[in-house]
Amino acid sequence: MAEPRSYGTSRSGVELTEQVVERMADEAEAGLDVSKLRRRPGRPSMGAEPATALPVRFDAELRRAIERRAEAEGVSAGEVVRRALREYLRSA
């Protein structure tokens, strides 16, 4: 007889066999109570809606200036760019 198929283990150490996956799928289809799910840490939200990415290219000199400012202020380079853009748009 063949060994039961395994899909690895969960973080809590439960082996994810075909039977466990089926049970989880049945529970989800029956109406999973999302209030019982644990929130996992992730990136903090940036507003009321999900943020979207906008790829932008910077020349080397501007990129270095952004990174120096970010290090001096203890924030990410992206935060420096967002602050600068908000200020620019306010003054326009």
N, CA, C and O atoms as a CHARMM CRD file, in Angstrom:
* protein
*
  368
    1    1 MET  N      0.84000  -1.18000   0.00000 PROA 1      0.00000
    2    1 MET  CA     0.00000   0.00000   0.00000 PROA 1      0.00000
    3    1 MET  C      0.88000   1.23600   0.00000 PROA 1      0.00000
    4    1 MET  O      1.90000   1.28100   0.68800 PROA 1      0.00000
    5    2 ALA  N      0.48700   2.23400  -0.76900 PROA 2      0.00000
    6    2 ALA  CA     1.28700   3.44400  -0.91300 PROA 2      0.00000
    7    2 ALA  C      1.19300   4.31500   0.34100 PROA 2      0.00000
    8    2 ALA  O      0.17200   4.34000   1.02800 PROA 2      0.00000
    9    3 GLU  N      2.27600   5.01800   0.61500 PROA 3      0.00000
   10    3 GLU  CA     2.29300   5.95300   1.74300 PROA 3      0.00000
   11    3 GLU  C      1.33600   7.10500   1.45900 PROA 3      0.00000
   12    3 GLU  O      1.20500   7.51900   0.30700 PROA 3      0.00000
   13    4 PRO  N      0.65600   7.63800   2.49200 PROA 4      0.00000
   14    4 PRO  CA    -0.21000   8.78800   2.26400 PROA 4      0.00000
   15    4 PRO  C      0.62800   9.98500   1.81500 PROA 4      0.00000
   16    4 PRO  O      1.73800  10.20200   2.30000 PROA 4      0.00000
   17    5 ARG  N      0.07700  10.74500   0.88900 PROA 5      0.00000
   18    5 ARG  CA     0.78800  11.90900   0.36600 PROA 5      0.00000
   19    5 ARG  C      0.84900  12.98700   1.43700 PROA 5      0.00000
   20    5 ARG  O     -0.13400  13.22900   2.13800 PROA 5      0.00000
   21    6 SER  N      1.99900  13.63300   1.56400 PROA 6      0.00000
   22    6 SER  CA     2.18100  14.70500   2.54400 PROA 6      0.00000
   23    6 SER  C      2.50900  16.00100   1.81900 PROA 6      0.00000
   24    6 SER  O      3.25300  16.00900   0.83800 PROA 6      0.00000
   25    7 TYR  N      1.94600  17.09200   2.31500 PROA 7      0.00000
   26    7 TYR  CA     2.20000  18.41100   1.74800 PROA 7      0.00000
   27    7 TYR  C      3.06700  19.23400   2.69100 PROA 7      0.00000
   28    7 TYR  O      3.00100  20.46300   2.68200 PROA 7      0.00000
   29    8 GLY  N      3.87200  18.57100   3.49600 PROA 8      0.00000
   30    8 GLY  CA     4.73700  19.25300   4.43800 PROA 8      0.00000
   31    8 GLY  C      4.09700  19.30500   5.81400 PROA 8      0.00000
   32    8 GLY  O      3.22200  18.50000   6.13300 PROA 8      0.00000
   33    9 THR  N      4.53600  20.25400   6.62200 PROA 9      0.00000
   34    9 THR  CA     3.97700  20.41400   7.95300 PROA 9      0.00000
   35    9 THR  C      3.57500  21.85700   8.17500 PROA 9      0.00000
   36    9 THR  O      4.12600  22.77400   7.56600 PROA 9      0.00000
   37   10 SER  N      2.60400  22.04500   9.06200 PROA 10     0.00000
   38   10 SER  CA     2.17700  23.39300   9.41700 PROA 10     0.00000
   39   10 SER  C      3.19300  23.98900  10.38200 PROA 10     0.00000
   40   10 SER  O      4.10200  23.29900  10.84500 PROA 10     0.00000
   41   11 ARG  N      3.03300  25.27600  10.68100 PROA 11     0.00000
   42   11 ARG  CA     3.94700  25.91200  11.63500 PROA 11     0.00000
   43   11 ARG  C      3.87100  25.25800  13.00400 PROA 11     0.00000
   44   11 ARG  O      4.84800  25.24400  13.75200 PROA 11     0.00000
   45   12 SER  N      2.70200  24.71800  13.32600 PROA 12     0.00000
   46   12 SER  CA     2.54600  24.07300  14.63700 PROA 12     0.00000
   47   12 SER  C      3.03700  22.63000  14.62700 PROA 12     0.00000
   48   12 SER  O      2.96900  21.95200  15.65300 PROA 12     0.00000
   49   13 GLY  N      3.52900  22.15000  13.49100 PROA 13     0.00000
   50   13 GLY  CA     4.10300  20.82400  13.41600 PROA 13     0.00000
   51   13 GLY  C      3.16000  19.73300  12.94100 PROA 13     0.00000
   52   13 GLY  O      3.54500  18.56400  12.90300 PROA 13     0.00000
   53   14 VAL  N      1.91000  20.09200  12.57100 PROA 14     0.00000
   54   14 VAL  CA     0.94700  19.10400  12.08600 PROA 14     0.00000
   55   14 VAL  C      1.31700  18.72500  10.65400 PROA 14     0.00000
   56   14 VAL  O      1.49300  19.59200   9.79800 PROA 14     0.00000
   57   15 GLU  N      1.43200  17.41600  10.40400 PROA 15     0.00000
   58   15 GLU  CA     1.72000  16.98000   9.04600 PROA 15     0.00000
   59   15 GLU  C      0.48600  17.20400   8.18100 PROA 15     0.00000
   60   15 GLU  O     -0.61800  16.79500   8.54200 PROA 15     0.00000
   61   16 LEU  N      0.67800  17.85100   7.04400 PROA 16     0.00000
   62   16 LEU  CA    -0.43700  18.18100   6.15400 PROA 16     0.00000
   63   16 LEU  C     -0.62300  17.05000   5.14900 PROA 16     0.00000
   64   16 LEU  O     -0.10900  17.09200   4.03100 PROA 16     0.00000
   65   17 THR  N     -1.37200  16.04000   5.57900 PROA 17     0.00000
   66   17 THR  CA    -1.67900  14.89600   4.72700 PROA 17     0.00000
   67   17 THR  C     -2.91200  15.21400   3.89300 PROA 17     0.00000
   68   17 THR  O     -3.56000  16.24500   4.07600 PROA 17     0.00000
   69   18 GLU  N     -3.21600  14.32500   2.99200 PROA 18     0.00000
   70   18 GLU  CA    -4.41300  14.47900   2.15100 PROA 18     0.00000
   71   18 GLU  C     -5.66600  14.62200   3.01600 PROA 18     0.00000
   72   18 GLU  O     -6.53900  15.43700   2.71900 PROA 18     0.00000
   73   19 GLN  N     -5.75200  13.83000   4.08600 PROA 19     0.00000
   74   19 GLN  CA    -6.91900  13.87300   4.96700 PROA 19     0.00000
   75   19 GLN  C     -7.02100  15.22000   5.69600 PROA 19     0.00000
   76   19 GLN  O     -8.11200  15.77800   5.81400 PROA 19     0.00000
   77   20 VAL  N     -5.90100  15.73800   6.18000 PROA 20     0.00000
   78   20 VAL  CA    -5.90300  17.02100   6.88900 PROA 20     0.00000
   79   20 VAL  C     -6.30400  18.14300   5.93600 PROA 20     0.00000
   80   20 VAL  O     -7.09300  19.01700   6.29700 PROA 20     0.00000
   81   21 VAL  N     -5.76500  18.11600   4.73100 PROA 21     0.00000
   82   21 VAL  CA    -6.10300  19.15100   3.73800 PROA 21     0.00000
   83   21 VAL  C     -7.58800  19.07500   3.40000 PROA 21     0.00000
   84   21 VAL  O     -8.24800  20.10900   3.29900 PROA 21     0.00000
   85   22 GLU  N     -8.12300  17.87100   3.22500 PROA 22     0.00000
   86   22 GLU  CA    -9.55600  17.70100   2.93900 PROA 22     0.00000
   87   22 GLU  C    -10.41400  18.25500   4.07400 PROA 22     0.00000
   88   22 GLU  O    -11.40400  18.94600   3.83200 PROA 22     0.00000
   89   23 ARG  N    -10.02700  17.94600   5.31900 PROA 23     0.00000
   90   23 ARG  CA   -10.78000  18.44400   6.47100 PROA 23     0.00000
   91   23 ARG  C    -10.76400  19.97100   6.51800 PROA 23     0.00000
   92   23 ARG  O    -11.78700  20.60000   6.78800 PROA 23     0.00000
   93   24 MET  N     -9.61500  20.55300   6.25800 PROA 24     0.00000
   94   24 MET  CA    -9.50400  22.00900   6.25800 PROA 24     0.00000
   95   24 MET  C    -10.36300  22.62700   5.15000 PROA 24     0.00000
   96   24 MET  O    -11.01200  23.65300   5.35500 PROA 24     0.00000
   97   25 ALA  N    -10.36000  22.00000   3.99200 PROA 25     0.00000
   98   25 ALA  CA   -11.17700  22.49200   2.88200 PROA 25     0.00000
   99   25 ALA  C    -12.66100  22.39000   3.21500 PROA 25     0.00000
  100   25 ALA  O    -13.42800  23.30500   2.91500 PROA 25     0.00000
  101   26 ASP  N    -13.07300  21.28100   3.83600 PROA 26     0.00000
  102   26 ASP  CA   -14.47600  21.12000   4.24100 PROA 26     0.00000
  103   26 ASP  C    -14.88400  22.19500   5.24200 PROA 26     0.00000
  104   26 ASP  O    -15.97400  22.75900   5.14200 PROA 26     0.00000
  105   27 GLU  N    -14.00400  22.48100   6.21500 PROA 27     0.00000
  106   27 GLU  CA   -14.29500  23.52200   7.20200 PROA 27     0.00000
  107   27 GLU  C    -14.43500  24.88500   6.53500 PROA 27     0.00000
  108   27 GLU  O    -15.32600  25.66000   6.88300 PROA 27     0.00000
  109   28 ALA  N    -13.57100  25.17400   5.59400 PROA 28     0.00000
  110   28 ALA  CA   -13.61500  26.46500   4.90000 PROA 28     0.00000
  111   28 ALA  C    -14.89800  26.58700   4.07200 PROA 28     0.00000
  112   28 ALA  O    -15.53900  27.63700   4.05900 PROA 28     0.00000
  113   29 GLU  N    -15.26100  25.51000   3.38700 PROA 29     0.00000
  114   29 GLU  CA   -16.47100  25.53600   2.56400 PROA 29     0.00000
  115   29 GLU  C    -17.73200  25.64400   3.41600 PROA 29     0.00000
  116   29 GLU  O    -18.73700  26.19600   2.96800 PROA 29     0.00000
  117   30 ALA  N    -17.68600  25.12000   4.63900 PROA 30     0.00000
  118   30 ALA  CA   -18.85100  25.16300   5.52500 PROA 30     0.00000
  119   30 ALA  C    -19.03600  26.54500   6.14400 PROA 30     0.00000
  120   30 ALA  O    -20.06500  26.81100   6.76400 PROA 30     0.00000
  121   31 GLY  N    -18.06800  27.41000   5.98600 PROA 31     0.00000
  122   31 GLY  CA   -18.18100  28.75100   6.53700 PROA 31     0.00000
  123   31 GLY  C    -17.15900  28.98500   7.62000 PROA 31     0.00000
  124   31 GLY  O    -17.46100  28.86100   8.80700 PROA 31     0.00000
  125   32 LEU  N    -15.99200  29.31100   7.23100 PROA 32     0.00000
  126   32 LEU  CA   -14.89400  29.53800   8.15100 PROA 32     0.00000
  127   32 LEU  C    -15.14200  30.80300   8.95900 PROA 32     0.00000
  128   32 LEU  O    -15.46800  31.84500   8.38900 PROA 32     0.00000
  129   33 ASP  N    -14.99400  30.73000  10.27500 PROA 33     0.00000
  130   33 ASP  CA   -15.15700  31.89000  11.14900 PROA 33     0.00000
  131   33 ASP  C    -13.84600  32.66400  11.15800 PROA 33     0.00000
  132   33 ASP  O    -12.92000  32.33100  11.89700 PROA 33     0.00000
  133   34 VAL  N    -13.77700  33.70200  10.32600 PROA 34     0.00000
  134   34 VAL  CA   -12.52300  34.43800  10.17900 PROA 34     0.00000
  135   34 VAL  C    -12.13000  35.18400  11.44900 PROA 34     0.00000
  136   34 VAL  O    -10.96900  35.56100  11.60100 PROA 34     0.00000
  137   35 SER  N    -13.06500  35.40300  12.35600 PROA 35     0.00000
  138   35 SER  CA   -12.72300  36.09400  13.59800 PROA 35     0.00000
  139   35 SER  C    -11.79800  35.24300  14.47500 PROA 35     0.00000
  140   35 SER  O    -11.13100  35.76400  15.36900 PROA 35     0.00000
  141   36 LYS  N    -11.76300  33.93200  14.21500 PROA 36     0.00000
  142   36 LYS  CA   -10.90200  33.04400  14.99100 PROA 36     0.00000
  143   36 LYS  C     -9.49000  32.94000  14.41500 PROA 36     0.00000
  144   36 LYS  O     -8.61000  32.34200  15.03200 PROA 36     0.00000
  145   37 LEU  N     -9.27700  33.51100  13.25400 PROA 37     0.00000
  146   37 LEU  CA    -7.95700  33.44900  12.64800 PROA 37     0.00000
  147   37 LEU  C     -7.03200  34.44700  13.32500 PROA 37     0.00000
  148   37 LEU  O     -7.44700  35.54300  13.70000 PROA 37     0.00000
  149   38 ARG  N     -5.77800  34.05400  13.47700 PROA 38     0.00000
  150   38 ARG  CA    -4.78700  34.95500  14.06300 PROA 38     0.00000
  151   38 ARG  C     -4.27500  35.90200  12.99400 PROA 38     0.00000
  152   38 ARG  O     -3.99900  35.49200  11.86600 PROA 38     0.00000
  153   39 ARG  N     -4.14900  37.17200  13.35700 PROA 39     0.00000
  154   39 ARG  CA    -3.54500  38.12800  12.43500 PROA 39     0.00000
  155   39 ARG  C     -2.04600  37.93000  12.49100 PROA 39     0.00000
  156   39 ARG  O     -1.46500  37.73900  13.55900 PROA 39     0.00000
  157   40 ARG  N     -1.44300  37.97600  11.34700 PROA 40     0.00000
  158   40 ARG  CA     0.00200  37.84000  11.28200 PROA 40     0.00000
  159   40 ARG  C      0.60300  39.21300  11.03400 PROA 40     0.00000
  160   40 ARG  O      0.03300  40.02900  10.31000 PROA 40     0.00000
  161   41 PRO  N      1.74000  39.45800  11.62900 PROA 41     0.00000
  162   41 PRO  CA     2.36000  40.75900  11.38600 PROA 41     0.00000
  163   41 PRO  C      2.75900  40.88100   9.92100 PROA 41     0.00000
  164   41 PRO  O      3.13800  39.90000   9.28200 PROA 41     0.00000
  165   42 GLY  N      2.67100  42.03800   9.42900 PROA 42     0.00000
  166   42 GLY  CA     3.04900  42.29600   8.05100 PROA 42     0.00000
  167   42 GLY  C      3.35200  43.77100   7.90200 PROA 42     0.00000
  168   42 GLY  O      3.60600  44.46600   8.88500 PROA 42     0.00000
  169   43 ARG  N      3.32500  44.23000   6.70400 PROA 43     0.00000
  170   43 ARG  CA     3.56700  45.64500   6.48600 PROA 43     0.00000
  171   43 ARG  C      2.39900  46.44300   7.04100 PROA 43     0.00000
  172   43 ARG  O      1.24400  46.04400   6.89400 PROA 43     0.00000
  173   44 PRO  N      2.69400  47.56000   7.67300 PROA 44     0.00000
  174   44 PRO  CA     1.59200  48.38600   8.16800 PROA 44     0.00000
  175   44 PRO  C      0.83200  48.98700   6.99400 PROA 44     0.00000
  176   44 PRO  O      1.41700  49.26600   5.94800 PROA 44     0.00000
  177   45 SER  N     -0.47300  49.18600   7.16800 PROA 45     0.00000
  178   45 SER  CA    -1.24300  49.76500   6.07800 PROA 45     0.00000
  179   45 SER  C     -0.85500  51.21800   5.91200 PROA 45     0.00000
  180   45 SER  O     -0.43900  51.87500   6.86600 PROA 45     0.00000
  181   46 MET  N     -0.99400  51.71300   4.69600 PROA 46     0.00000
  182   46 MET  CA    -0.60200  53.08500   4.39800 PROA 46     0.00000
  183   46 MET  C     -1.81500  53.98900   4.27300 PROA 46     0.00000
  184   46 MET  O     -1.67400  55.18700   4.02900 PROA 46     0.00000
  185   47 GLY  N     -2.98000  53.44000   4.43500 PROA 47     0.00000
  186   47 GLY  CA    -4.18900  54.22600   4.30700 PROA 47     0.00000
  187   47 GLY  C     -5.40200  53.33100   4.41400 PROA 47     0.00000
  188   47 GLY  O     -5.31000  52.19000   4.86600 PROA 47     0.00000
  189   48 ALA  N     -6.54700  53.85600   3.99300 PROA 48     0.00000
  190   48 ALA  CA    -7.79200  53.11000   4.10900 PROA 48     0.00000
  191   48 ALA  C     -7.88200  51.97700   3.09100 PROA 48     0.00000
  192   48 ALA  O     -8.60400  51.00600   3.31500 PROA 48     0.00000
  193   49 GLU  N     -7.17600  52.08300   2.00100 PROA 49     0.00000
  194   49 GLU  CA    -7.23400  51.07000   0.93800 PROA 49     0.00000
  195   49 GLU  C     -5.86000  50.43400   0.76700 PROA 49     0.00000
  196   49 GLU  O     -4.85400  51.00100   1.19300 PROA 49     0.00000
  197   50 PRO  N     -5.81400  49.26200   0.14800 PROA 50     0.00000
  198   50 PRO  CA    -4.51100  48.65200  -0.10800 PROA 50     0.00000
  199   50 PRO  C     -3.65100  49.55800  -0.99500 PROA 50     0.00000
  200   50 PRO  O     -4.15000  50.17500  -1.93500 PROA 50     0.00000
  201   51 ALA  N     -2.38100  49.62800  -0.68900 PROA 51     0.00000
  202   51 ALA  CA    -1.46000  50.44000  -1.47800 PROA 51     0.00000
  203   51 ALA  C     -1.10900  49.72000  -2.77600 PROA 51     0.00000
  204   51 ALA  O     -1.15700  48.49200  -2.85100 PROA 51     0.00000
  205   52 THR  N     -0.76100  50.48700  -3.77700 PROA 52     0.00000
  206   52 THR  CA    -0.30600  49.91700  -5.04100 PROA 52     0.00000
  207   52 THR  C      1.11000  50.39900  -5.30800 PROA 52     0.00000
  208   52 THR  O      1.51200  51.46400  -4.84000 PROA 52     0.00000
  209   53 ALA  N      1.84600  49.62300  -6.04600 PROA 53     0.00000
  210   53 ALA  CA     3.22700  49.97200  -6.37400 PROA 53     0.00000
  211   53 ALA  C      3.26500  50.75300  -7.67500 PROA 53     0.00000
  212   53 ALA  O      2.47100  50.51300  -8.58500 PROA 53     0.00000
  213   54 LEU  N      4.19800  51.69000  -7.74900 PROA 54     0.00000
  214   54 LEU  CA     4.43200  52.45500  -8.96800 PROA 54     0.00000
  215   54 LEU  C      5.93300  52.43700  -9.22900 PROA 54     0.00000
  216   54 LEU  O      6.67900  53.19400  -8.60900 PROA 54     0.00000
  217   55 PRO  N      6.37500  51.58400 -10.13400 PROA 55     0.00000
  218   55 PRO  CA     7.81500  51.50400 -10.39300 PROA 55     0.00000
  219   55 PRO  C      8.33000  52.83100 -10.96800 PROA 55     0.00000
  220   55 PRO  O      7.77300  53.37000 -11.92300 PROA 55     0.00000
  221   56 VAL  N      9.39100  53.33100 -10.36800 PROA 56     0.00000
  222   56 VAL  CA    10.00500  54.58500 -10.80300 PROA 56     0.00000
  223   56 VAL  C     11.51000  54.37800 -10.83900 PROA 56     0.00000
  224   56 VAL  O     12.06900  53.71800  -9.96300 PROA 56     0.00000
  225   57 ARG  N     12.16300  54.93300 -11.84000 PROA 57     0.00000
  226   57 ARG  CA    13.62200  54.82400 -11.94000 PROA 57     0.00000
  227   57 ARG  C     14.25200  56.13700 -11.49400 PROA 57     0.00000
  228   57 ARG  O     13.73500  57.21700 -11.78000 PROA 57     0.00000
  229   58 PHE  N     15.37700  56.03000 -10.78900 PROA 58     0.00000
  230   58 PHE  CA    16.12500  57.19300 -10.33800 PROA 58     0.00000
  231   58 PHE  C     17.54900  57.08100 -10.85400 PROA 58     0.00000
  232   58 PHE  O     18.11400  55.98800 -10.90400 PROA 58     0.00000
  233   59 ASP  N     18.13200  58.21900 -11.24000 PROA 59     0.00000
  234   59 ASP  CA    19.55000  58.17400 -11.59300 PROA 59     0.00000
  235   59 ASP  C     20.34400  57.95200 -10.31400 PROA 59     0.00000
  236   59 ASP  O     19.83200  58.14500  -9.21100 PROA 59     0.00000
  237   60 ALA  N     21.58900  57.54800 -10.47000 PROA 60     0.00000
  238   60 ALA  CA    22.40700  57.14300  -9.32700 PROA 60     0.00000
  239   60 ALA  C     22.55500  58.26600  -8.29900 PROA 60     0.00000
  240   60 ALA  O     22.48400  58.01100  -7.09700 PROA 60     0.00000
  241   61 GLU  N     22.75700  59.49100  -8.74900 PROA 61     0.00000
  242   61 GLU  CA    22.94800  60.60700  -7.81600 PROA 61     0.00000
  243   61 GLU  C     21.69000  60.86100  -6.98600 PROA 61     0.00000
  244   61 GLU  O     21.77800  61.06000  -5.77400 PROA 61     0.00000
  245   62 LEU  N     20.53100  60.85700  -7.62600 PROA 62     0.00000
  246   62 LEU  CA    19.27500  61.07600  -6.90700 PROA 62     0.00000
  247   62 LEU  C     19.00700  59.92600  -5.93800 PROA 62     0.00000
  248   62 LEU  O     18.55000  60.14800  -4.81700 PROA 62     0.00000
  249   63 ARG  N     19.28600  58.72200  -6.36500 PROA 63     0.00000
  250   63 ARG  CA    19.08300  57.55900  -5.49700 PROA 63     0.00000
  251   63 ARG  C     19.95600  57.65100  -4.24700 PROA 63     0.00000
  252   63 ARG  O     19.49800  57.35700  -3.14300 PROA 63     0.00000
  253   64 ARG  N     21.21000  58.05800  -4.42200 PROA 64     0.00000
  254   64 ARG  CA    22.10100  58.20700  -3.26500 PROA 64     0.00000
  255   64 ARG  C     21.58300  59.29200  -2.32300 PROA 64     0.00000
  256   64 ARG  O     21.64100  59.13900  -1.10300 PROA 64     0.00000
  257   65 ALA  N     21.08200  60.37700  -2.88600 PROA 65     0.00000
  258   65 ALA  CA    20.54300  61.46700  -2.05800 PROA 65     0.00000
  259   65 ALA  C     19.32100  60.98900  -1.27300 PROA 65     0.00000
  260   65 ALA  O     19.16800  61.32000  -0.09800 PROA 65     0.00000
  261   66 ILE  N     18.46200  60.22000  -1.91400 PROA 66     0.00000
  262   66 ILE  CA    17.28100  59.67300  -1.23300 PROA 66     0.00000
  263   66 ILE  C     17.71700  58.76400  -0.08900 PROA 66     0.00000
  264   66 ILE  O     17.18500  58.85400   1.01800 PROA 66     0.00000
  265   67 GLU  N     18.67700  57.89600  -0.35500 PROA 67     0.00000
  266   67 GLU  CA    19.14600  56.95500   0.66800 PROA 67     0.00000
  267   67 GLU  C     19.84000  57.67300   1.82500 PROA 67     0.00000
  268   67 GLU  O     19.68600  57.27200   2.97900 PROA 67     0.00000
  269   68 ARG  N     20.60000  58.72800   1.53100 PROA 68     0.00000
  270   68 ARG  CA    21.23100  59.50500   2.61600 PROA 68     0.00000
  271   68 ARG  C     20.17200  60.14900   3.49300 PROA 68     0.00000
  272   68 ARG  O     20.27400  60.12200   4.71900 PROA 68     0.00000
  273   69 ARG  N     19.14500  60.73500   2.86100 PROA 69     0.00000
  274   69 ARG  CA    18.07000  61.38000   3.61900 PROA 69     0.00000
  275   69 ARG  C     17.31600  60.36100   4.45700 PROA 69     0.00000
  276   69 ARG  O     16.98800  60.62600   5.61400 PROA 69     0.00000
  277   70 ALA  N     17.04200  59.20200   3.88200 PROA 70     0.00000
  278   70 ALA  CA    16.33600  58.13600   4.60200 PROA 70     0.00000
  279   70 ALA  C     17.13700  57.69700   5.82600 PROA 70     0.00000
  280   70 ALA  O     16.57200  57.51800   6.90500 PROA 70     0.00000
  281   71 GLU  N     18.43800  57.52400   5.66600 PROA 71     0.00000
  282   71 GLU  CA    19.27100  57.11100   6.79000 PROA 71     0.00000
  283   71 GLU  C     19.29600  58.19000   7.86800 PROA 71     0.00000
  284   71 GLU  O     19.22800  57.88200   9.05800 PROA 71     0.00000
  285   72 ALA  N     19.39100  59.44100   7.45900 PROA 72     0.00000
  286   72 ALA  CA    19.43800  60.54700   8.41400 PROA 72     0.00000
  287   72 ALA  C     18.13500  60.65800   9.20200 PROA 72     0.00000
  288   72 ALA  O     18.14700  61.01800  10.37900 PROA 72     0.00000
  289   73 GLU  N     17.01000  60.34900   8.55300 PROA 73     0.00000
  290   73 GLU  CA    15.70500  60.47100   9.20900 PROA 73     0.00000
  291   73 GLU  C     15.23600  59.16500   9.83700 PROA 73     0.00000
  292   73 GLU  O     14.21900  59.13800  10.53100 PROA 73     0.00000
  293   74 GLY  N     15.96800  58.08800   9.59900 PROA 74     0.00000
  294   74 GLY  CA    15.59200  56.79800  10.17300 PROA 74     0.00000
  295   74 GLY  C     14.33000  56.21200   9.55900 PROA 74     0.00000
  296   74 GLY  O     13.55200  55.54600  10.24200 PROA 74     0.00000
  297   75 VAL  N     14.12800  56.45900   8.26500 PROA 75     0.00000
  298   75 VAL  CA    12.96400  55.92800   7.55000 PROA 75     0.00000
  299   75 VAL  C     13.44700  55.21700   6.29100 PROA 75     0.00000
  300   75 VAL  O     14.63800  55.22100   5.98200 PROA 75     0.00000
  301   76 SER  N     12.51200  54.60800   5.56700 PROA 76     0.00000
  302   76 SER  CA    12.86900  53.92600   4.32800 PROA 76     0.00000
  303   76 SER  C     13.01500  54.93200   3.18900 PROA 76     0.00000
  304   76 SER  O     12.51200  56.05300   3.26500 PROA 76     0.00000
  305   77 ALA  N     13.70300  54.51800   2.14200 PROA 77     0.00000
  306   77 ALA  CA    13.83200  55.36300   0.95100 PROA 77     0.00000
  307   77 ALA  C     12.44800  55.64100   0.35900 PROA 77     0.00000
  308   77 ALA  O     12.18300  56.74700  -0.11100 PROA 77     0.00000
  309   78 GLY  N     11.57200  54.64000   0.38200 PROA 78     0.00000
  310   78 GLY  CA    10.21400  54.82900  -0.13000 PROA 78     0.00000
  311   78 GLY  C      9.46100  55.90800   0.63200 PROA 78     0.00000
  312   78 GLY  O      8.71200  56.68800   0.04300 PROA 78     0.00000
  313   79 GLU  N      9.66400  55.94700   1.95400 PROA 79     0.00000
  314   79 GLU  CA     8.99300  56.97400   2.76000 PROA 79     0.00000
  315   79 GLU  C      9.50900  58.36200   2.40600 PROA 79     0.00000
  316   79 GLU  O      8.73000  59.31400   2.37200 PROA 79     0.00000
  317   80 VAL  N     10.79900  58.49600   2.14500 PROA 80     0.00000
  318   80 VAL  CA    11.34800  59.78400   1.71900 PROA 80     0.00000
  319   80 VAL  C     10.68800  60.22600   0.42000 PROA 80     0.00000
  320   80 VAL  O     10.29200  61.38400   0.28600 PROA 80     0.00000
  321   81 VAL  N     10.56900  59.31600  -0.53100 PROA 81     0.00000
  322   81 VAL  CA     9.95100  59.63700  -1.81700 PROA 81     0.00000
  323   81 VAL  C      8.48200  60.01500  -1.62300 PROA 81     0.00000
  324   81 VAL  O      8.01500  60.98800  -2.21500 PROA 81     0.00000
  325   82 ARG  N      7.74000  59.25200  -0.79300 PROA 82     0.00000
  326   82 ARG  CA     6.32500  59.58300  -0.56100 PROA 82     0.00000
  327   82 ARG  C      6.17100  60.95500   0.06900 PROA 82     0.00000
  328   82 ARG  O      5.30400  61.72800  -0.33900 PROA 82     0.00000
  329   83 ARG  N      7.00700  61.27300   1.06700 PROA 83     0.00000
  330   83 ARG  CA     6.93900  62.58900   1.71000 PROA 83     0.00000
  331   83 ARG  C      7.22400  63.70400   0.71000 PROA 83     0.00000
  332   83 ARG  O      6.51900  64.71200   0.67000 PROA 83     0.00000
  333   84 ALA  N      8.25900  63.51200  -0.09200 PROA 84     0.00000
  334   84 ALA  CA     8.62600  64.53200  -1.07400 PROA 84     0.00000
  335   84 ALA  C      7.50400  64.72600  -2.09300 PROA 84     0.00000
  336   84 ALA  O      7.19300  65.85600  -2.46700 PROA 84     0.00000
  337   85 LEU  N      6.91400  63.65200  -2.52900 PROA 85     0.00000
  338   85 LEU  CA     5.84200  63.74300  -3.51900 PROA 85     0.00000
  339   85 LEU  C      4.60500  64.40500  -2.93100 PROA 85     0.00000
  340   85 LEU  O      3.96800  65.22200  -3.59600 PROA 85     0.00000
  341   86 ARG  N      4.25300  64.06200  -1.68500 PROA 86     0.00000
  342   86 ARG  CA     3.11100  64.71700  -1.04400 PROA 86     0.00000
  343   86 ARG  C      3.33200  66.22800  -0.93400 PROA 86     0.00000
  344   86 ARG  O      2.43000  67.01800  -1.21500 PROA 86     0.00000
  345   87 GLU  N      4.53600  66.61700  -0.52500 PROA 87     0.00000
  346   87 GLU  CA     4.87000  68.04300  -0.39500 PROA 87     0.00000
  347   87 GLU  C      4.77800  68.73600  -1.75400 PROA 87     0.00000
  348   87 GLU  O      4.22200  69.82900  -1.85800 PROA 87     0.00000
  349   88 TYR  N      5.31300  68.11600  -2.77200 PROA 88     0.00000
  350   88 TYR  CA     5.27000  68.66700  -4.12900 PROA 88     0.00000
  351   88 TYR  C      3.81100  68.85400  -4.58200 PROA 88     0.00000
  352   88 TYR  O      3.45000  69.89900  -5.12400 PROA 88     0.00000
  353   89 LEU  N      3.00100  67.85000  -4.35800 PROA 89     0.00000
  354   89 LEU  CA     1.60200  67.92500  -4.81200 PROA 89     0.00000
  355   89 LEU  C      0.79700  68.94600  -3.99900 PROA 89     0.00000
  356   89 LEU  O     -0.12700  69.56100  -4.53200 PROA 89     0.00000
  357   90 ARG  N      1.12800  69.13200  -2.73700 PROA 90     0.00000
  358   90 ARG  CA     0.45200  70.16300  -1.92100 PROA 90     0.00000
  359   90 ARG  C      0.75200  71.56300  -2.43500 PROA 90     0.00000
  360   90 ARG  O     -0.11400  72.43800  -2.42600 PROA 90     0.00000
  361   91 SER  N      1.97700  71.76500  -2.88000 PROA 91     0.00000
  362   91 SER  CA     2.39300  73.10300  -3.31100 PROA 91     0.00000
  363   91 SER  C      2.02300  73.40000  -4.75300 PROA 91     0.00000
  364   91 SER  O      2.14100  74.54300  -5.19700 PROA 91     0.00000
  365   92 ALA  N      1.58700  72.41200  -5.47800 PROA 92     0.00000
  366   92 ALA  CA     1.27200  72.61300  -6.90400 PROA 92     0.00000
  367   92 ALA  C     -0.03200  73.33800  -7.11600 PROA 92     0.00000
  368   92 ALA  O     -0.42700  73.57800  -8.25700 PROA 92     0.00000
